[in-house]
Amino acid sequence: MRKLLTLLLLFPVLAYAEIAPDALIKDLAQEVTAIIKQEKSRHSDRKALADAVDAKIMPHFDFTRMTKLAVGRGWRDATPEQQKSLTQEFHTLLMNTYSSALESYRNEPIEVLPLSAAPDSNQVMVHSRIIQSGKAPISIDYRMEKTGQGWMIFDVSVEGVSLVTNYRSTFQTEISNSGIDGLIKMLVDKNKKLETGK
């Protein structure tokens, strides 16, 4: 999961509607690696790196949709306030995980494959891979939707493992055991633990 989240961060998307989704991901991959290098050269702490990525990159992820998909059937039973809390905590969970996982990125080459989709498609899958020396490439697939804000990422699969699906089983188990408020509490507690390192 930690590696999946690290890799997820490497390919965010800018909201330039006229640029193809695969070109957006390629451009942003370069920008994100530049951010990582810059913060490391400054010897910035983990929080500074996470804050930089959160400010420049995370707005291009559709966290509401991602959270809705991860929560699954329980989303319909949640009040608007609970849905807002779930989305905020899920966002925080990913950023807290990134703040520790980003340090493991070692400037491996990134290859974004040409997009295979109809020109008028509103949803696409962008395929990419990280080239590793002496090892098989790591495949990363991005599910994206064209919105009023441009192309947005709403799921990522690394080596065939979907970020949304990976969380869904855990979330649904917690909802079955403790309800929506129980899931929110679980996320809050996990985020506090990640922030304090305890």
Secondary structure, DSSP 8 states (H G I E B T S, - for coil): -HHHHHHHHTS-----TTS-HHHHHHHHHHHHHHHHHHHHHTT--HHHHHHHHHHHTGGGB-HHHHHHHHHTTHHHHS-HHHHHHHHHHHHHHHHHHHHHHGGG-----EEE----S-TT-SEEEEEEEE--TTS--EEEEEEEEEETTEEEEEEEEETTEEHHHHHHHHHHHHHHHHHHHHHHHHHHHHHHHHHHT-
